Amino acid sequence: MARRRRATDRPPFSEMVTRGNLDDRLDTLLRMLDADHRLDVERWHSHAAAHEVVADALREYKKDSNEWRQTLTDLRGTFIPKAEYMAEHRGLDAKLHGEVEKLAAFVATMDSRLDVLTSDLKDVHTEQTARRSVWSDGRNILITVSLAFGIVASALLLIDRVSR
């Protein structure tokens, strides 16, 4: 049984090699090589362009990275060392503790003064209450004496009119 040729199968070499056929084949191969060469050149150009884009991005990244490093270096220059901070913190803590003790002593002094003033105020209030009581009693006596004097004067006038 004979094998069936497919459309994609190539004819045997003996059928391909003829002078006219050879020139056509050679032209076809040259065109294919040119097409391959053009594709390679295009690929090379696209790879070169991609490489340039990546190189630009890398340069930008490094520039930003260097700027960030410079910023960190600048910041690091403004920071104080931990030992210096701790010494300053201990000094401020001791100073604050001293001020708190002074404030507590001041509050205790003010409390004792307030107790004395409260006691004095109670004494003054008691004294004023006593004075008011004396004044009240004196006023009542004065009113009573005034009434008595008025009655006596009225009686004397009445007696004087009656005796005349």
Buried (B, 14 or more C-beta within 10 A) or exposed (E): EEEEEEEEEEEEEEEEEEEEEEEEEEEEEEEEEEEEEEEEEEEEEEEEEEEEEEEEEEEEEEEEEEEEEEEEEEEEEEEEEEEEEEEEEEEEEEEEEEEEEEEEEEEEEEEEEEEEEEEEEEEEEEEEEEEEEEEEEEEEEEEEEEEEEEEEEEEEEEEEEEEE
